[in-house]
């Protein structure tokens, strides 16, 4: 599984430069490409509103457009 960004995201941009794989794209909320995410947790460490978290097994990734990155 990858990390996902919740609706609580304030689009501050703190996570963008922290992602070593470039898996995060801008938006409201920001989005994480699950194909690129390596689950390093760098986004969660810097998020000021705790909007980044690991997706639970079987959890639908509502804020991603899989295949459209």
Secondary structure, 3 states (H helix, E strand, C coil): CCEEECCCCCCCCCCHHHCCCCCEECCCCCEECCCCCCCCCHHHHHCCCCCEEECCCCCCCCCCCCCCC
